[in-house]
Amino acid sequence: MKSVRILLVGDNQTGKSSLVTSLVNSLFLPDIQHVIPELTIPPEWSGKDNATTHIVDSSARIENR
């Protein structure tokens, strides 16, 4: 089985965690935790590629490096 890992990186307060949360909930939530735990999307959602997708959020904060 195929597996894809996507790491979201970027400056602080750019919306990385909001992007993941909006994907899961299908709507924008203004108050979310700073870093979202890894999200695994089952292969059924990837269409013909049949790949498990892992989305990993990251933090730009110095204290989280």
All heavy atoms as TSV, in Angstrom:
chain	resi	resn	atom	element	x	y	z
A	1	MET	N	N	0.844	-1.183	0.000
A	1	MET	CA	C	0.000	0.000	0.000
A	1	MET	C	C	0.886	1.242	0.000
A	1	MET	O	O	1.881	1.315	0.689
A	1	MET	CB	C	-0.916	0.001	1.227
A	1	MET	CG	C	-1.791	1.202	1.277
A	1	MET	SD	S	-2.831	1.414	2.737
A	1	MET	CE	C	-3.434	-0.194	3.063
A	2	LYS	N	N	0.494	2.238	-0.761
A	2	LYS	CA	C	1.229	3.497	-0.831
A	2	LYS	C	C	0.941	4.342	0.401
A	2	LYS	O	O	-0.125	4.278	0.986
A	2	LYS	CB	C	0.817	4.297	-2.063
A	2	LYS	CG	C	1.111	3.642	-3.374
A	2	LYS	CD	C	0.638	4.561	-4.470
A	2	LYS	CE	C	0.451	3.821	-5.762
A	2	LYS	NZ	N	-0.119	4.684	-6.789
A	3	SER	N	N	1.920	5.166	0.749
A	3	SER	CA	C	1.761	6.085	1.866
A	3	SER	C	C	2.402	7.416	1.497
A	3	SER	O	O	3.503	7.452	0.960
A	3	SER	CB	C	2.425	5.506	3.114
A	3	SER	OG	O	2.231	6.368	4.207
A	4	VAL	N	N	1.699	8.498	1.774
A	4	VAL	CA	C	2.182	9.847	1.489
A	4	VAL	C	C	2.210	10.624	2.797
A	4	VAL	O	O	1.265	10.560	3.581
A	4	VAL	CB	C	1.249	10.566	0.480
A	4	VAL	CG1	C	1.695	11.988	0.241
A	4	VAL	CG2	C	1.161	9.789	-0.816
A	5	ARG	N	N	3.301	11.343	3.061
A	5	ARG	CA	C	3.407	12.163	4.259
A	5	ARG	C	C	3.574	13.622	3.812
A	5	ARG	O	O	4.463	13.939	3.043
A	5	ARG	CB	C	4.595	11.737	5.114
A	5	ARG	CG	C	4.694	12.491	6.428
A	5	ARG	CD	C	5.691	11.860	7.367
A	5	ARG	NE	N	5.418	10.472	7.669
A	5	ARG	CZ	C	4.591	10.047	8.626
A	5	ARG	NH1	N	3.952	10.898	9.371
A	5	ARG	NH2	N	4.423	8.760	8.842
A	6	ILE	N	N	2.696	14.478	4.322
A	6	ILE	CA	C	2.728	15.910	4.010
A	6	ILE	C	C	3.071	16.657	5.285
A	6	ILE	O	O	2.372	16.525	6.289
A	6	ILE	CB	C	1.361	16.387	3.468
A	6	ILE	CG1	C	0.996	15.610	2.203
A	6	ILE	CG2	C	1.374	17.887	3.234
A	6	ILE	CD1	C	-0.430	15.822	1.749
A	7	LEU	N	N	4.135	17.432	5.259
A	7	LEU	CA	C	4.541	18.248	6.404
A	7	LEU	C	C	4.222	19.701	6.098
A	7	LEU	O	O	4.691	20.262	5.106
A	7	LEU	CB	C	6.041	18.094	6.669
A	7	LEU	CG	C	6.634	19.004	7.737
A	7	LEU	CD1	C	5.990	18.752	9.097
A	7	LEU	CD2	C	8.145	18.810	7.810
A	8	LEU	N	N	3.391	20.314	6.936
A	8	LEU	CA	C	3.042	21.723	6.772
A	8	LEU	C	C	4.047	22.573	7.536
A	8	LEU	O	O	4.172	22.437	8.751
A	8	LEU	CB	C	1.634	21.986	7.301
A	8	LEU	CG	C	0.512	21.229	6.591
A	8	LEU	CD1	C	-0.810	21.460	7.306
A	8	LEU	CD2	C	0.419	21.670	5.154
A	9	VAL	N	N	4.755	23.421	6.821
A	9	VAL	CA	C	5.720	24.324	7.445
A	9	VAL	C	C	5.427	25.749	6.998
A	9	VAL	O	O	4.874	25.981	5.928
A	9	VAL	CB	C	7.187	23.952	7.091
A	9	VAL	CG1	C	7.547	22.595	7.642
A	9	VAL	CG2	C	7.416	23.982	5.597
A	10	GLY	N	N	5.815	26.699	7.833
A	10	GLY	CA	C	5.610	28.103	7.502
A	10	GLY	C	C	5.813	28.967	8.720
A	10	GLY	O	O	6.031	28.478	9.825
A	11	ASP	N	N	5.731	30.243	8.508
A	11	ASP	CA	C	5.910	31.198	9.590
A	11	ASP	C	C	4.789	31.073	10.619
A	11	ASP	O	O	3.717	30.527	10.335
A	11	ASP	CB	C	5.939	32.625	9.042
A	11	ASP	CG	C	7.179	32.904	8.214
A	11	ASP	OD1	O	8.217	32.271	8.475
A	11	ASP	OD2	O	7.104	33.745	7.307
A	12	ASN	N	N	5.051	31.615	11.796
A	12	ASN	CA	C	4.079	31.626	12.883
A	12	ASN	C	C	2.830	32.398	12.461
A	12	ASN	O	O	2.915	33.421	11.783
A	12	ASN	CB	C	4.725	32.269	14.122
A	12	ASN	CG	C	3.974	31.968	15.386
A	12	ASN	OD1	O	3.312	30.955	15.498
A	12	ASN	ND2	N	4.085	32.853	16.348
A	13	GLN	N	N	1.668	31.888	12.862
A	13	GLN	CA	C	0.376	32.544	12.628
A	13	GLN	C	C	0.005	32.668	11.146
A	13	GLN	O	O	-0.645	33.624	10.742
A	13	GLN	CB	C	0.376	33.948	13.268
A	13	GLN	CG	C	0.581	33.951	14.765
A	13	GLN	CD	C	-0.647	33.425	15.504
A	13	GLN	OE1	O	-1.764	33.842	15.223
A	13	GLN	NE2	N	-0.428	32.501	16.417
A	14	THR	N	N	0.402	31.694	10.310
A	14	THR	CA	C	0.043	31.752	8.890
A	14	THR	C	C	-1.143	30.874	8.532
A	14	THR	O	O	-1.616	30.923	7.400
A	14	THR	CB	C	1.235	31.364	7.993
A	14	THR	OG1	O	1.689	30.066	8.350
A	14	THR	CG2	C	2.360	32.367	8.109
A	15	GLY	N	N	-1.606	30.028	9.459
A	15	GLY	CA	C	-2.802	29.245	9.206
A	15	GLY	C	C	-2.572	27.767	8.925
A	15	GLY	O	O	-3.463	27.095	8.397
A	16	LYS	N	N	-1.411	27.239	9.265
A	16	LYS	CA	C	-1.128	25.819	9.026
A	16	LYS	C	C	-2.119	24.935	9.782
A	16	LYS	O	O	-2.733	24.046	9.188
A	16	LYS	CB	C	0.309	25.479	9.440
A	16	LYS	CG	C	1.376	26.250	8.684
A	16	LYS	CD	C	2.773	25.934	9.185
A	16	LYS	CE	C	3.025	26.334	10.624
A	16	LYS	NZ	N	2.999	27.756	10.916
A	17	SER	N	N	-2.295	25.181	11.060
A	17	SER	CA	C	-3.220	24.390	11.884
A	17	SER	C	C	-4.663	24.623	11.454
A	17	SER	O	O	-5.476	23.685	11.450
A	17	SER	CB	C	-3.054	24.736	13.363
A	17	SER	OG	O	-1.734	24.466	13.778
A	18	SER	N	N	-4.997	25.840	11.070
A	18	SER	CA	C	-6.354	26.148	10.598
A	18	SER	C	C	-6.671	25.389	9.318
A	18	SER	O	O	-7.803	24.934	9.117
A	18	SER	CB	C	-6.504	27.648	10.346
A	18	SER	OG	O	-6.417	28.361	11.558
A	19	LEU	N	N	-5.687	25.236	8.455
A	19	LEU	CA	C	-5.875	24.489	7.220
A	19	LEU	C	C	-6.247	23.035	7.508
A	19	LEU	O	O	-7.201	22.498	6.939
A	19	LEU	CB	C	-4.598	24.554	6.375
A	19	LEU	CG	C	-4.622	23.861	5.036
A	19	LEU	CD1	C	-5.567	24.568	4.092
A	19	LEU	CD2	C	-3.227	23.817	4.449
A	20	VAL	N	N	-5.521	22.398	8.426
A	20	VAL	CA	C	-5.794	21.006	8.792
A	20	VAL	C	C	-7.159	20.886	9.457
A	20	VAL	O	O	-7.955	20.000	9.123
A	20	VAL	CB	C	-4.699	20.447	9.723
A	20	VAL	CG1	C	-5.042	19.037	10.178
A	20	VAL	CG2	C	-3.345	20.475	9.045
A	21	THR	N	N	-7.461	21.776	10.380
A	21	THR	CA	C	-8.746	21.749	11.089
A	21	THR	C	C	-9.906	21.961	10.123
A	21	THR	O	O	-10.933	21.285	10.221
A	21	THR	CB	C	-8.770	22.817	12.189
A	21	THR	OG1	O	-7.679	22.581	13.077
A	21	THR	CG2	C	-10.062	22.773	12.975
A	22	SER	N	N	-9.747	22.861	9.172
A	22	SER	CA	C	-10.806	23.106	8.183
A	22	SER	C	C	-11.025	21.898	7.295
A	22	SER	O	O	-12.160	21.595	6.909
A	22	SER	CB	C	-10.454	24.324	7.326
A	22	SER	OG	O	-10.434	25.487	8.117
A	23	LEU	N	N	-9.955	21.169	6.971
A	23	LEU	CA	C	-10.086	19.950	6.175
A	23	LEU	C	C	-10.920	18.909	6.921
A	23	LEU	O	O	-11.828	18.306	6.360
A	23	LEU	CB	C	-8.704	19.374	5.844
A	23	LEU	CG	C	-8.692	18.004	5.179
A	23	LEU	CD1	C	-9.252	18.090	3.764
A	23	LEU	CD2	C	-7.287	17.434	5.161
A	24	VAL	N	N	-10.616	18.714	8.196
A	24	VAL	CA	C	-11.302	17.698	8.996
A	24	VAL	C	C	-12.759	18.067	9.248
A	24	VAL	O	O	-13.653	17.220	9.166
A	24	VAL	CB	C	-10.571	17.486	10.340
A	24	VAL	CG1	C	-11.371	16.603	11.273
A	24	VAL	CG2	C	-9.189	16.914	10.100
A	25	ASN	N	N	-13.018	19.322	9.570
A	25	ASN	CA	C	-14.362	19.753	9.980
A	25	ASN	C	C	-15.200	20.336	8.849
A	25	ASN	O	O	-16.376	20.642	9.053
A	25	ASN	CB	C	-14.248	20.789	11.105
A	25	ASN	CG	C	-13.660	20.186	12.349
A	25	ASN	OD1	O	-14.179	19.215	12.879
A	25	ASN	ND2	N	-12.555	20.739	12.815
A	26	SER	N	N	-14.612	20.563	7.690
A	26	SER	CA	C	-15.292	21.185	6.539
A	26	SER	C	C	-15.826	22.576	6.859
A	26	SER	O	O	-16.803	23.016	6.279
A	26	SER	CB	C	-16.432	20.290	6.035
A	26	SER	OG	O	-15.926	19.068	5.577
A	27	LEU	N	N	-15.197	23.246	7.825
A	27	LEU	CA	C	-15.531	24.625	8.137
A	27	LEU	C	C	-14.391	25.252	8.921
A	27	LEU	O	O	-13.560	24.554	9.488
A	27	LEU	CB	C	-16.836	24.733	8.932
A	27	LEU	CG	C	-16.864	24.099	10.316
A	27	LEU	CD1	C	-16.960	25.191	11.370
A	27	LEU	CD2	C	-18.073	23.199	10.419
A	28	PHE	N	N	-14.357	26.576	8.928
A	28	PHE	CA	C	-13.301	27.292	9.638
A	28	PHE	C	C	-13.679	27.454	11.101
A	28	PHE	O	O	-14.777	27.896	11.426
A	28	PHE	CB	C	-13.076	28.666	9.009
A	28	PHE	CG	C	-12.081	29.499	9.756
A	28	PHE	CD1	C	-10.732	29.239	9.648
A	28	PHE	CD2	C	-12.496	30.528	10.581
A	28	PHE	CE1	C	-9.798	29.995	10.340
A	28	PHE	CE2	C	-11.581	31.298	11.283
A	28	PHE	CZ	C	-10.227	31.023	11.157
A	29	LEU	N	N	-12.769	27.080	11.992
A	29	LEU	CA	C	-12.953	27.273	13.430
A	29	LEU	C	C	-11.908	28.281	13.899
A	29	LEU	O	O	-10.708	28.043	13.746
A	29	LEU	CB	C	-12.792	25.951	14.182
A	29	LEU	CG	C	-13.770	24.847	13.807
A	29	LEU	CD1	C	-13.396	23.535	14.478
A	29	LEU	CD2	C	-15.180	25.253	14.201
A	30	PRO	N	N	-12.324	29.417	14.471
A	30	PRO	CA	C	-11.370	30.464	14.823
A	30	PRO	C	C	-10.472	30.139	16.024
A	30	PRO	O	O	-9.353	30.620	16.092
A	30	PRO	CB	C	-12.255	31.672	15.124
A	30	PRO	CG	C	-13.586	31.098	15.475
A	30	PRO	CD	C	-13.702	29.815	14.708
A	31	ASP	N	N	-10.932	29.315	16.950
A	31	ASP	CA	C	-10.150	29.006	18.148
A	31	ASP	C	C	-9.756	27.532	18.147
A	31	ASP	O	O	-10.584	26.669	18.443
A	31	ASP	CB	C	-10.943	29.339	19.422
A	31	ASP	CG	C	-11.261	30.817	19.519
A	31	ASP	OD1	O	-10.337	31.619	19.296
A	31	ASP	OD2	O	-12.419	31.161	19.796
A	32	ILE	N	N	-8.494	27.266	17.807
A	32	ILE	CA	C	-8.007	25.890	17.758
A	32	ILE	C	C	-6.688	25.795	18.512
A	32	ILE	O	O	-6.071	26.807	18.833
A	32	ILE	CB	C	-7.819	25.404	16.309
A	32	ILE	CG1	C	-6.813	26.297	15.574
A	32	ILE	CG2	C	-9.142	25.335	15.578
A	32	ILE	CD1	C	-6.390	25.766	14.228
A	33	GLN	N	N	-6.241	24.567	18.765
A	33	GLN	CA	C	-4.961	24.401	19.443
A	33	GLN	C	C	-3.823	24.803	18.511
A	33	GLN	O	O	-3.981	24.848	17.294
A	33	GLN	CB	C	-4.804	22.965	19.929
A	33	GLN	CG	C	-4.761	21.919	18.830
A	33	GLN	CD	C	-4.880	20.518	19.377
A	33	GLN	OE1	O	-5.939	20.128	19.835
A	33	GLN	NE2	N	-3.808	19.779	19.322
A	34	HIS	N	N	-2.667	25.099	19.103
A	34	HIS	CA	C	-1.538	25.649	18.351
A	34	HIS	C	C	-0.996	24.694	17.288
A	34	HIS	O	O	-0.736	25.085	16.161
A	34	HIS	CB	C	-0.418	26.056	19.321
A	34	HIS	CG	C	0.781	26.612	18.645
A	34	HIS	ND1	N	0.756	27.811	17.991
A	34	HIS	CD2	C	2.022	26.111	18.498
A	34	HIS	CE1	C	1.955	28.037	17.464
A	34	HIS	NE2	N	2.737	27.019	17.760
A	35	VAL	N	N	-0.802	23.436	17.631
A	35	VAL	CA	C	-0.320	22.433	16.677
A	35	VAL	C	C	-1.282	21.249	16.715
A	35	VAL	O	O	-1.573	20.702	17.773
A	35	VAL	CB	C	1.112	21.961	17.025
A	35	VAL	CG1	C	1.570	20.870	16.074
A	35	VAL	CG2	C	2.090	23.125	17.000
A	36	ILE	N	N	-1.768	20.859	15.561
A	36	ILE	CA	C	-2.727	19.767	15.445
A	36	ILE	C	C	-1.962	18.439	15.401
A	36	ILE	O	O	-0.954	18.323	14.697
A	36	ILE	CB	C	-3.557	19.922	14.147
A	36	ILE	CG1	C	-4.239	21.292	14.106
A	36	ILE	CG2	C	-4.569	18.808	13.994
A	36	ILE	CD1	C	-5.186	21.570	15.230
A	37	PRO	N	N	-2.434	17.411	16.118
A	37	PRO	CA	C	-1.778	16.096	16.035
A	37	PRO	C	C	-1.827	15.558	14.598
A	37	PRO	O	O	-2.690	15.956	13.813
A	37	PRO	CB	C	-2.617	15.211	16.961
A	37	PRO	CG	C	-3.374	16.148	17.830
A	37	PRO	CD	C	-3.556	17.418	17.052
A	38	GLU	N	N	-0.928	14.663	14.297
A	38	GLU	CA	C	-0.872	14.085	12.948
A	38	GLU	C	C	-2.238	13.532	12.542
A	38	GLU	O	O	-2.920	12.881	13.328
A	38	GLU	CB	C	0.164	12.969	12.884
A	38	GLU	CG	C	0.300	12.363	11.510
A	38	GLU	CD	C	1.417	11.343	11.405
A	38	GLU	OE1	O	2.442	11.513	12.095
A	38	GLU	OE2	O	1.254	10.382	10.631
A	39	LEU	N	N	-2.613	13.821	11.312
A	39	LEU	CA	C	-3.892	13.386	10.766
A	39	LEU	C	C	-3.630	12.306	9.721
A	39	LEU	O	O	-2.770	12.474	8.852
A	39	LEU	CB	C	-4.606	14.582	10.120
A	39	LEU	CG	C	-5.860	14.309	9.309
A	39	LEU	CD1	C	-6.981	13.834	10.225
A	39	LEU	CD2	C	-6.278	15.548	8.556
A	40	THR	N	N	-4.344	11.193	9.802
A	40	THR	CA	C	-4.216	10.125	8.818
A	40	THR	C	C	-5.513	10.030	8.023
A	40	THR	O	O	-6.591	9.873	8.590
A	40	THR	CB	C	-3.919	8.775	9.499
A	40	THR	OG1	O	-2.710	8.908	10.258
A	40	THR	CG2	C	-3.756	7.671	8.470
A	41	ILE	N	N	-5.377	10.138	6.714
A	41	ILE	CA	C	-6.525	10.042	5.819
A	41	ILE	C	C	-6.479	8.667	5.162
A	41	ILE	O	O	-5.471	8.298	4.554
A	41	ILE	CB	C	-6.487	11.162	4.755
A	41	ILE	CG1	C	-6.503	12.522	5.454
A	41	ILE	CG2	C	-7.643	11.018	3.783
A	41	ILE	CD1	C	-6.318	13.700	4.539
A	42	PRO	N	N	-7.554	7.891	5.270
A	42	PRO	CA	C	-7.542	6.518	4.745
A	42	PRO	C	C	-7.442	6.485	3.218
A	42	PRO	O	O	-7.811	7.448	2.543
A	42	PRO	CB	C	-8.868	5.943	5.232
A	42	PRO	CG	C	-9.732	7.104	5.536
A	42	PRO	CD	C	-8.834	8.243	5.886
A	43	PRO	N	N	-6.960	5.363	2.688
A	43	PRO	CA	C	-6.753	5.255	1.239
A	43	PRO	C	C	-8.037	5.400	0.423
A	43	PRO	O	O	-7.983	5.816	-0.729
A	43	PRO	CB	C	-6.141	3.861	1.056
A	43	PRO	CG	C	-6.309	3.142	2.329
A	43	PRO	CD	C	-6.538	4.163	3.392
A	44	GLU	N	N	-9.187	5.105	1.003
A	44	GLU	CA	C	-10.447	5.241	0.270
A	44	GLU	C	C	-10.695	6.675	-0.182
A	44	GLU	O	O	-11.401	6.923	-1.146
A	44	GLU	CB	C	-11.639	4.801	1.141
A	44	GLU	CG	C	-11.571	3.392	1.668
A	44	GLU	CD	C	-10.735	3.277	2.940
A	44	GLU	OE1	O	-10.979	3.979	3.927
A	44	GLU	OE2	O	-9.810	2.446	2.920
A	45	TRP	N	N	-10.136	7.639	0.529
A	45	TRP	CA	C	-10.342	9.057	0.217
A	45	TRP	C	C	-9.428	9.547	-0.897
A	45	TRP	O	O	-9.622	10.640	-1.403
A	45	TRP	CB	C	-10.122	9.906	1.450
A	45	TRP	CG	C	-11.197	9.800	2.476
A	45	TRP	CD1	C	-12.068	8.775	2.664
A	45	TRP	CD2	C	-11.512	10.761	3.474
A	45	TRP	NE1	N	-12.892	9.024	3.722
A	45	TRP	CE2	C	-12.574	10.253	4.241
A	45	TRP	CE3	C	-10.989	11.995	3.804
A	45	TRP	CZ2	C	-13.122	10.945	5.296
A	45	TRP	CZ3	C	-11.542	12.680	4.863
A	45	TRP	CH2	C	-12.608	12.159	5.596
A	46	SER	N	N	-8.424	8.776	-1.259
A	46	SER	CA	C	-7.447	9.260	-2.240
A	46	SER	C	C	-7.804	8.898	-3.680
A	46	SER	O	O	-7.036	9.157	-4.595
A	46	SER	CB	C	-6.056	8.719	-1.906
A	46	SER	OG	O	-6.007	7.321	-2.091
A	47	GLY	N	N	-8.936	8.293	-3.877
A	47	GLY	CA	C	-9.360	7.950	-5.233
A	47	GLY	C	C	-8.550	6.815	-5.815
A	47	GLY	O	O	-8.202	5.859	-5.126
A	48	LYS	N	N	-8.196	6.915	-7.074
A	48	LYS	CA	C	-7.520	5.825	-7.770
A	48	LYS	C	C	-6.108	5.559	-7.262
A	48	LYS	O	O	-5.551	4.498	-7.499
A	48	LYS	CB	C	-7.481	6.092	-9.269
A	48	LYS	CG	C	-6.656	7.294	-9.646
A	48	LYS	CD	C	-6.610	7.508	-11.139
A	48	LYS	CE	C	-5.729	8.714	-11.405
A	48	LYS	NZ	N	-5.331	8.798	-12.770
A	49	ASP	N	N	-5.497	6.524	-6.550
A	49	ASP	CA	C	-4.134	6.341	-6.044
A	49	ASP	C	C	-4.067	5.323	-4.905
A	49	ASP	O	O	-3.027	4.735	-4.670
A	49	ASP	CB	C	-3.542	7.671	-5.574
A	49	ASP	CG	C	-3.335	8.625	-6.732
A	49	ASP	OD1	O	-3.081	8.139	-7.855
A	49	ASP	OD2	O	-3.430	9.844	-6.515
A	50	ASN	N	N	-5.166	5.151	-4.179
A	50	ASN	CA	C	-5.234	4.190	-3.077
A	50	ASN	C	C	-4.050	4.330	-2.119
A	50	ASN	O	O	-3.362	3.365	-1.807
A	50	ASN	CB	C	-5.337	2.764	-3.617
A	50	ASN	CG	C	-5.853	1.809	-2.565
A	50	ASN	OD1	O	-6.643	2.184	-1.710
A	50	ASN	ND2	N	-5.397	0.581	-2.606
A	51	ALA	N	N	-3.804	5.547	-1.670
A	51	ALA	CA	C	-2.677	5.825	-0.771
A	51	ALA	C	C	-3.177	6.375	0.554
A	51	ALA	O	O	-4.090	7.199	0.593
A	51	ALA	CB	C	-1.722	6.826	-1.411
A	52	THR	N	N	-2.565	5.921	1.636
A	52	THR	CA	C	-2.833	6.502	2.946
A	52	THR	C	C	-2.059	7.817	3.025
A	52	THR	O	O	-0.885	7.869	2.683
A	52	THR	CB	C	-2.365	5.561	4.061
A	52	THR	OG1	O	-3.067	4.323	3.930
A	52	THR	CG2	C	-2.638	6.147	5.435
A	53	THR	N	N	-2.719	8.881	3.459
A	53	THR	CA	C	-2.088	10.197	3.532
A	53	THR	C	C	-1.954	10.618	4.990
A	53	THR	O	O	-2.918	10.570	5.746
A	53	THR	CB	C	-2.925	11.244	2.769
A	53	THR	OG1	O	-3.108	10.789	1.424
A	53	THR	CG2	C	-2.239	12.595	2.761
A	54	HIS	N	N	-0.750	11.020	5.369
A	54	HIS	CA	C	-0.475	11.508	6.717
A	54	HIS	C	C	-0.151	13.000	6.611
A	54	HIS	O	O	0.762	13.378	5.883
A	54	HIS	CB	C	0.721	10.770	7.331
A	54	HIS	CG	C	0.547	9.293	7.360
A	54	HIS	ND1	N	-0.103	8.641	8.378
A	54	HIS	CD2	C	0.932	8.340	6.485
A	54	HIS	CE1	C	-0.108	7.358	8.135
A	54	HIS	NE2	N	0.514	7.137	6.979
A	55	ILE	N	N	-0.902	13.829	7.337
A	55	ILE	CA	C	-0.649	15.269	7.341
A	55	ILE	C	C	-0.076	15.624	8.707
A	55	ILE	O	O	-0.687	15.366	9.742
A	55	ILE	CB	C	-1.935	16.073	7.059
A	55	ILE	CG1	C	-2.499	15.676	5.683
A	55	ILE	CG2	C	-1.652	17.564	7.125
A	55	ILE	CD1	C	-3.806	16.344	5.338
A	56	VAL	N	N	1.113	16.219	8.689
A	56	VAL	CA	C	1.826	16.566	9.915
A	56	VAL	C	C	1.911	18.084	10.016
A	56	VAL	O	O	2.434	18.748	9.111
A	56	VAL	CB	C	3.245	15.945	9.921
A	56	VAL	CG1	C	3.970	16.293	11.207
A	56	VAL	CG2	C	3.175	14.441	9.729
A	57	ASP	N	N	1.388	18.620	11.092
A	57	ASP	CA	C	1.445	20.052	11.370
A	57	ASP	C	C	2.782	20.362	12.046
A	57	ASP	O	O	3.388	19.496	12.665
A	57	ASP	CB	C	0.283	20.428	12.295
A	57	ASP	CG	C	0.038	21.918	12.396
A	57	ASP	OD1	O	0.635	22.686	11.620
A	57	ASP	OD2	O	-0.771	22.314	13.261
A	58	SER	N	N	3.260	21.581	11.917
A	58	SER	CA	C	4.511	21.971	12.579
A	58	SER	C	C	4.329	23.331	13.246
A	58	SER	O	O	3.350	24.019	13.023
A	58	SER	CB	C	5.665	22.027	11.577
A	58	SER	OG	O	5.472	23.074	10.650
A	59	SER	N	N	5.310	23.689	14.039
A	59	SER	CA	C	5.279	24.963	14.750
A	59	SER	C	C	6.495	25.794	14.381
A	59	SER	O	O	7.604	25.269	14.300
A	59	SER	CB	C	5.270	24.715	16.258
A	59	SER	OG	O	5.367	25.937	16.954
A	60	ALA	N	N	6.298	27.073	14.174
A	60	ALA	CA	C	7.398	27.975	13.885
A	60	ALA	C	C	7.952	28.609	15.161
A	60	ALA	O	O	8.946	29.325	15.124
A	60	ALA	CB	C	6.941	29.085	12.923
A	61	ARG	N	N	7.333	28.323	16.304
A	61	ARG	CA	C	7.795	28.886	17.575
A	61	ARG	C	C	9.157	28.318	17.962
A	61	ARG	O	O	9.382	27.110	17.860
A	61	ARG	CB	C	6.808	28.593	18.693
A	61	ARG	CG	C	5.492	29.318	18.531
A	61	ARG	CD	C	4.593	29.006	19.689
A	61	ARG	NE	N	3.340	29.724	19.589
A	61	ARG	CZ	C	2.374	29.633	20.471
A	61	ARG	NH1	N	2.497	28.845	21.525
A	61	ARG	NH2	N	1.265	30.310	20.306
A	62	ILE	N	N	10.036	29.159	18.410
A	62	ILE	CA	C	11.391	28.740	18.797
A	62	ILE	C	C	11.347	27.698	19.899
A	62	ILE	O	O	12.111	26.730	19.891
A	62	ILE	CB	C	12.238	29.961	19.205
A	62	ILE	CG1	C	12.467	30.832	17.962
A	62	ILE	CG2	C	13.546	29.541	19.833
A	62	ILE	CD1	C	13.159	32.135	18.245
A	63	GLU	N	N	10.444	27.827	20.871
A	63	GLU	CA	C	10.379	26.892	21.986
A	63	GLU	C	C	9.904	25.483	21.554
A	63	GLU	O	O	10.059	24.533	22.314
A	63	GLU	CB	C	9.481	27.423	23.105
A	63	GLU	CG	C	8.033	27.619	22.717
A	63	GLU	CD	C	7.701	29.013	22.196
A	63	GLU	OE1	O	8.616	29.744	21.788
A	63	GLU	OE2	O	6.523	29.363	22.206
A	64	ASN	N	N	9.380	25.321	20.359
A	64	ASN	CA	C	8.923	24.016	19.878
A	64	ASN	C	C	9.927	23.328	18.950
A	64	ASN	O	O	9.640	22.281	18.409
A	64	ASN	CB	C	7.580	24.159	19.158
A	64	ASN	CG	C	6.476	24.540	20.088
A	64	ASN	OD1	O	6.528	24.260	21.281
A	64	ASN	ND2	N	5.473	25.200	19.581
A	65	ARG	N	N	11.095	23.922	18.751
A	65	ARG	CA	C	12.067	23.328	17.832
A	65	ARG	C	C	12.865	22.254	18.509
A	65	ARG	O	O	13.095	22.215	19.655
A	65	ARG	CB	C	13.002	24.404	17.300
A	65	ARG	CG	C	12.246	25.314	16.369
A	65	ARG	CD	C	13.159	26.296	15.721
A	65	ARG	NE	N	12.326	27.185	14.916
A	65	ARG	CZ	C	12.775	28.223	14.303
A	65	ARG	NH1	N	14.054	28.540	14.375
A	65	ARG	NH2	N	11.987	28.979	13.594
